[in-house]
Amino acid sequence: MKVMICDDEPLARDRLSRMLSRIGGITLVGEACNGRELLDAIPQHNPELVLTDIRMPTMDGLEAAAHMTTLDEPPAVVFCTAYDEYAVKAFQVNAIGYLLKPIRQEDLEVVIEKASKINKAQLASVRKGLEGEEVDDPVSARQCISVKSHRGLELIPITDIRYFKADQKYVTVRYSEGEVLVDETLKELEDELEGRFVRVHRNALVSLAHLEAVESVEGGFQVRLKGIDERVVISRRHVPLLKKRLQSM
């Protein structure tokens, strides 16, 4: 079984690596020090199991696991953490195990054995079983939008996004380097990103952090955003609130 370790503490990674070396049939294919680094490395190493910490800089383990569920063949995930309060959220992102530090060799062996018995079809079944269930947001204050492309899983920082615009069944994400499509609804994004994005039209949300001005044009209004040339049309009923937001910034 191919395994990756993700932990921001080098000593924790070393200890876990030594423990894995005592278990037959395990190949450690890579290590990462945060969730973002882990996601970047997965296409290269194709691990079948990821052992990850939760509290890490840049991107925590919960958010990384949530992004992994969008992969066609996601690895099984086991959280290795010093904190027990994340257990519920861990299983909401389809973790198959939750080990508390300091991890005992026998506990690691049990969860490895469990992972070895879960094939890819079973993992897909678990994911489908959770689809449609209303669960608490597994990642508080999501930092990135995940997009599948020919390069694998790409992550676009929320702070880099200028606007979301709905077009039929997809939503266009406009950011500094261009635009991509995501399979999320505008309403879901509006609810999750409340306070960071504001609705300006029935089909558009704009970033408050990148808001520059409300401009009056023939026939209506539009919003100017930092770093991009195009404008986003504003519905008249949203103009007063948007101007008020600008004045308070």
C-alpha positions as CSV (number, residue, x, y, z in Angstrom):
1,M,0.0,0.0,0.0
2,K,1.3,3.4,-1.0
3,V,1.1,5.9,1.9
4,M,1.8,9.7,2.3
5,I,2.4,11.6,5.5
6,C,1.3,15.2,6.1
7,D,2.4,17.0,9.2
8,D,4.0,20.4,9.8
9,E,6.2,19.0,12.6
10,P,9.3,17.2,11.2
11,L,9.7,15.1,14.3
12,A,6.1,13.9,14.0
13,R,6.7,12.9,10.3
14,D,9.9,11.1,11.3
15,R,8.2,9.2,14.1
16,L,5.3,8.2,11.8
17,S,7.7,7.1,9.1
18,R,9.6,4.8,11.5
19,M,6.3,3.3,12.7
20,L,5.2,2.6,9.1
21,S,8.6,0.9,8.4
22,R,7.7,-1.7,10.9
23,I,4.5,-2.7,9.0
24,G,4.8,-5.1,6.1
25,G,3.4,-4.1,2.7
26,I,3.7,-0.4,3.2
27,T,5.6,2.0,0.9
28,L,6.0,5.6,2.0
29,V,5.8,7.5,-1.3
30,G,5.9,11.0,0.0
31,E,5.7,13.6,2.8
32,A,4.1,17.1,3.0
33,C,4.2,19.8,5.7
34,N,0.7,21.2,5.0
35,G,-2.5,20.5,3.2
36,R,-1.7,22.6,0.1
37,E,1.6,20.8,-0.3
38,L,-0.2,17.5,0.1
39,L,-2.7,18.2,-2.6
40,D,0.1,19.3,-5.0
41,A,1.9,16.1,-4.4
42,I,-1.0,13.6,-4.7
43,P,-1.1,13.5,-8.6
44,Q,2.6,12.6,-8.6
45,H,2.6,9.9,-5.9
46,N,-1.0,8.5,-6.2
47,P,-1.1,7.4,-2.5
48,E,-3.8,4.9,-1.5
49,L,-3.7,6.2,2.1
50,V,-2.9,9.6,3.6
51,L,-2.0,10.0,7.2
52,T,-2.5,13.7,8.0
53,D,-2.4,16.1,10.9
54,I,-5.3,18.6,11.2
55,R,-3.8,21.9,12.6
56,M,-1.3,23.1,10.0
57,P,-0.4,26.4,8.4
58,T,-1.4,27.4,4.9
59,M,-4.1,24.7,4.7
60,D,-5.3,22.4,7.4
61,G,-5.9,18.7,7.1
62,L,-9.7,19.0,7.1
63,E,-9.8,21.3,4.2
64,A,-7.3,19.2,2.3
65,A,-9.4,16.1,2.9
66,A,-12.5,18.0,1.7
67,H,-10.7,18.8,-1.6
68,M,-9.5,15.2,-1.9
69,T,-13.1,14.0,-2.0
70,T,-13.5,15.7,-5.4
71,L,-10.8,13.5,-7.0
72,D,-11.8,10.7,-9.3
73,E,-9.9,8.2,-7.1
74,P,-9.2,9.8,-3.7
75,P,-7.0,8.1,-1.2
76,A,-8.3,6.9,2.1
77,V,-7.6,9.4,4.9
78,V,-6.6,8.9,8.5
79,F,-6.2,11.9,10.8
80,C,-3.4,11.9,13.3
81,T,-3.8,14.7,15.7
82,A,-3.4,15.8,19.3
83,Y,-7.0,17.2,19.4
84,D,-10.1,15.1,19.8
85,E,-12.6,17.9,19.1
86,Y,-12.3,17.4,15.3
87,A,-13.6,13.9,15.2
88,V,-17.1,14.6,13.9
89,K,-15.8,16.9,11.2
90,A,-13.1,14.3,10.3
91,F,-15.7,11.7,9.4
92,Q,-17.8,14.3,7.5
93,V,-14.9,14.4,5.0
94,N,-14.9,10.6,4.8
95,A,-11.9,9.8,7.1
96,I,-11.6,6.1,7.8
97,G,-9.7,6.6,11.0
98,Y,-8.8,9.2,13.7
99,L,-5.7,8.6,15.8
100,L,-4.8,10.7,18.8
101,K,-1.2,11.7,19.4
102,P,1.0,10.2,20.7
103,I,0.1,7.4,18.3
104,R,0.6,3.9,19.4
105,Q,2.1,1.3,17.1
106,E,-0.8,-1.1,17.6
107,D,-3.4,1.6,16.8
108,L,-1.6,2.5,13.6
109,E,-1.5,-1.1,12.6
110,V,-5.2,-1.6,13.2
111,V,-6.1,1.4,11.0
112,I,-3.6,0.3,8.3
113,E,-5.3,-3.1,8.2
114,K,-8.7,-1.4,7.9
115,A,-7.4,0.8,5.0
116,S,-6.1,-2.3,3.2
117,K,-9.5,-3.8,3.2
118,I,-11.2,-0.8,1.7
119,N,-10.9,-0.9,-2.1
120,K,-11.5,2.0,-4.4
121,A,-15.1,0.9,-5.2
122,Q,-15.9,0.9,-1.5
123,L,-14.4,4.4,-1.1
124,A,-16.6,5.6,-4.0
125,S,-19.6,4.1,-2.4
126,V,-18.9,5.8,0.9
127,R,-18.6,9.1,-0.9
128,K,-21.9,8.6,-2.7
129,G,-23.6,7.6,0.5
130,L,-22.7,11.0,2.0
131,E,-23.7,13.0,-1.0
132,G,-26.9,14.9,-0.4
133,E,-26.6,14.7,3.4
134,E,-26.8,18.0,5.1
135,V,-23.7,18.2,7.3
136,D,-21.9,21.0,9.1
137,D,-19.3,22.6,6.9
138,P,-16.3,20.3,7.3
139,V,-14.0,23.2,6.7
140,S,-14.4,26.4,8.6
141,A,-13.6,29.4,6.4
142,R,-12.6,27.6,3.3
143,Q,-9.4,29.0,1.9
144,C,-9.5,27.7,-1.7
145,I,-11.8,26.6,-4.4
146,S,-10.8,23.3,-5.9
147,V,-11.0,22.8,-9.7
148,K,-10.3,19.6,-11.7
149,S,-8.3,20.3,-14.9
150,H,-5.9,18.5,-17.2
151,R,-3.2,19.3,-14.7
152,G,-5.0,17.6,-11.9
153,L,-6.5,19.3,-8.9
154,E,-6.0,23.1,-9.0
155,L,-6.6,25.3,-6.0
156,I,-7.6,28.9,-6.4
157,P,-7.3,31.0,-3.2
158,I,-10.5,32.6,-2.1
159,T,-8.6,35.9,-1.6
160,D,-7.6,35.9,-5.3
161,I,-11.2,35.6,-6.6
162,R,-12.8,38.7,-8.0
163,Y,-16.3,37.4,-8.7
164,F,-18.5,34.4,-9.2
165,K,-21.0,34.5,-12.1
166,A,-23.7,31.8,-12.7
167,D,-24.4,30.6,-16.2
168,Q,-26.9,27.8,-16.5
169,K,-25.7,24.8,-14.5
170,Y,-22.1,26.1,-13.8
171,V,-20.5,29.0,-12.1
172,T,-17.6,31.0,-13.6
173,V,-14.9,31.8,-11.1
174,R,-12.9,35.0,-12.1
175,Y,-9.5,35.4,-10.5
176,S,-6.3,37.1,-11.3
177,E,-5.0,34.6,-13.8
178,G,-8.2,34.0,-15.7
179,E,-11.4,32.1,-15.2
180,V,-12.6,28.5,-14.5
181,L,-15.9,26.7,-14.1
182,V,-17.0,25.0,-10.9
183,D,-19.9,22.7,-10.3
184,E,-21.3,24.6,-7.3
185,T,-24.4,26.8,-7.1
186,L,-24.2,30.5,-6.5
187,K,-26.5,30.2,-3.5
188,E,-24.2,27.7,-1.8
189,L,-21.2,30.0,-2.4
190,E,-23.1,33.0,-1.2
191,D,-24.1,31.2,2.1
192,E,-20.6,29.9,2.7
193,L,-18.7,33.1,1.8
194,E,-21.1,35.5,3.5
195,G,-19.1,38.5,4.7
196,R,-16.4,38.0,2.0
197,F,-18.6,38.2,-1.1
198,V,-21.8,40.1,-1.7
199,R,-24.6,39.5,-4.3
200,V,-24.8,42.3,-6.9
201,H,-27.1,40.6,-9.4
202,R,-29.2,37.5,-9.5
203,N,-26.3,35.7,-11.3
204,A,-23.3,37.3,-9.6
205,L,-21.3,37.6,-6.4
206,V,-18.4,40.0,-6.1
207,S,-15.5,40.1,-3.6
208,L,-15.7,42.8,-1.0
209,A,-11.9,42.8,-0.6
210,H,-11.5,43.7,-4.3
211,L,-14.3,46.2,-4.6
212,E,-13.2,49.5,-6.0
213,A,-16.2,51.5,-7.1
214,V,-19.8,51.5,-8.2
215,E,-20.1,53.2,-11.6
216,S,-23.1,54.7,-13.3
217,V,-23.5,53.8,-17.0
218,E,-26.2,54.3,-19.5
219,G,-29.0,52.1,-18.6
220,G,-27.8,51.1,-15.1
221,F,-24.8,50.5,-12.9
222,Q,-21.7,48.3,-12.8
223,V,-19.0,47.5,-10.3
224,R,-15.3,48.0,-10.8
225,L,-13.0,45.4,-9.2
226,K,-9.2,45.6,-8.5
227,G,-6.9,43.9,-10.9
228,I,-9.3,43.2,-13.8
229,D,-10.6,45.2,-16.7
230,E,-14.1,43.8,-17.1
231,R,-17.1,45.2,-15.1
232,V,-19.9,43.3,-13.4
233,V,-23.5,44.5,-13.9
234,I,-25.3,45.5,-10.7
235,S,-29.1,45.2,-10.3
236,R,-30.6,48.5,-9.2
237,R,-32.0,47.0,-6.0
238,H,-28.4,46.1,-4.9
239,V,-26.9,49.5,-5.6
240,P,-27.7,51.2,-2.2
241,L,-26.3,48.3,-0.1
242,L,-23.2,48.2,-2.3
243,K,-22.5,51.9,-2.0
244,K,-23.0,51.6,1.8
245,R,-20.4,48.9,1.9
246,L,-18.0,51.0,0.0
247,Q,-18.4,53.9,2.3
248,S,-17.7,51.7,5.3
249,M,-14.5,50.3,3.9
